[in-house]
Amino acid sequence: MELTDVVRPGLMISNTEPESRKVQGRTLEVLEQTMELDFYGAYQTVEVPYSDERQRIAQAAKARNLSMTYCLTRS
C-alpha cells in the first residue's frame, strides 16, 4: 500500500487566499494555479458568490477527479 492510497494533501483556498471570494474569478485562478503543481488531491473553500465561477470550479475539479469541499464560516 502506498501512502497516497490513504493520504491526500489538501489545500484550504480560503485560508491561503482569504480575499479570493471578494474578487470574481480569483478562487478559480488559485485552484488552477495549484492544480498545475499536481500535488493536492483535495480542495476546500468558502462560498463562491459567482455562479459561472462555481460551475467552472466544478468542471475543473471533475476533470481532474479531485475532491472539493465547502466550509461554512463566519463573515
Buried (B, 14 or more C-beta within 10 A) or exposed (E): EEEEEEEEEBBBBBEEBEEBBEEEBBBBEBBEEBBEEEEBBBBBBBBBEBEEBBEBBEEBBEEEEBEBEEEEEEE
